Amino acid sequence: MRGIRIVLPRTAWLALIVAVALAVFAAGSLVVDRWRAPSPSAAGWLAELERIPRVAARLPHRSDYLRSAFGAAWADATDAAGGNNACDTRNDILRRDLGEMVTTTGPKCAATVTAGRLRSPYTGRVLVFRRSRATAVQIDHIVPLSYAWDMGAHGWSSTVRLRFANDPANLVAVDERSNQDKKDLEPARWMPPARGFHCQYAKQFVAVLVAYPMLLDEPSARTLRRALRGCG
């Protein structure tokens, strides 16, 4: 008796491979809250990078991406680290990253940041933050939401997506121009202009991808590998 041969279109095979890879990865993945960084050596981080499942290139952008799939922007009601502290995530990150802060009681946070100073890690520029020009300092997702969606987040639960979007491990205060230039680009196509921040950026990118069930495109893996090898 001859065996049955199943022929699938190339796109169907790709979807099947991605689904299997993510299922295997998700079975052993950790959330960022429980993940522990490796030794500070470059070798430790390079080993973490190798844990992340790969695809040859970034997967085609999915037309079903919506920012709202990750919950309300800067929600406090999340199980991410620092969540449910009666303060929205944006103000949590501003308080963490800014210096010379002034705070006041606001509708979303009892310690709303109204002024401060930031040295943007992406450029090294020093910015003065004022509520009247709040967009000058923006909160960036190191692993962009749209990239995450394409590489696996479309299959996550709403709880995990909300956690991911508000996880301090994936967030950093930066200058407006850098955030707009980066958009949803992966490391192969965008790295911070300030080369001195490449090591830290690569570490945080790797930490997030180890902690959440996501794929990494091979060109970005090479970029991250170079950055990690340059860590002091």
C-alpha positions, 0 to 999 in steps of 0.5 A: 500500500502506497503512503499518502503524500500531503502537499501544502502550499509554501505559505501553509508549510511556513505557518505550520513550522512557525506554530510548532516552533512557538508551541515548543518554545512556549512550553519552556518559556518564562515570564520576565518577572521570573527570568534571571539574567545570566552572568555579566560576561558576554559569553553568558548573554551569547548563550541566552541568545542561542536559546531563542528559536530562529527564522531566516527572515522577519515574517511578513507583517500581519494585516490583523495587527492592532495596538489595542490587541495589547490592551489599553496603552500604559495600563496599570491593571497588569501582572507585569512587574510594578503593575497595580500600583495605582500609577500608569506604566508611562509614569512608572517608567518616567520616574525610573529613568528621569532625574531631577523630577517634579511630581504631582497628584494626577488622575492616573497616578498619585506621583505623576511626573510633571518635569525632569531631565533625561539623557536619552540612551539612544542618542546621548542627548540631554532633554528637559521634560515638561508636561506641556511638551510631554512628547519630547520624551517617549517610552519605547518598547525595545522589542516593538509591539508590531514586531512581536505580533508578527513573530508570535504575539498574535497567538498569545493570550490577552493577559500575556500581551498586556503584560508584555506591553507594560513590562519594565524590562521591555521599556525605556524612556528615550528622545522623540526623534529616536523613537519615531526613527525606530518605528517597529524595526528589528535590530537588523534594520535599526540599532541606537545611534549611540553605539555605547548603548548597543550592549545594553540594548542587545541584552534587553532585547535578548532578555525579552525574547527569552522570556516570551514565546517569540521567534527571532529573525536570523539577520537580527540574531547576527546584529545582536551577537555582534553587539553582545561580543562588544560588551565590556 
